[in-house]
Amino acid sequence: MNISLILKITQVVLAVLLIVSILLQSRGSGIGAAFGGGGNVYRTKRGAEKKLFQITILIAILFFGASLAGILL
């Protein structure tokens, strides 16, 4: 396989994962506000919400790296 093809496939997979992780985060904040949680009050991320946030950052960094590698190659 060609390296540019592998990078393109990696970019597509990472883009889908990034979209899914961002959508899961936005749903999580709406659920808390629907059941009486403070919607506009600052709160810390805990548990699964914090892990999802960290995974989203990691996927974004990997996507940026794959995109940069695709441009340079």
Order of alpha helices (4+ residues) and beta strands (2+ residues): alpha-alpha
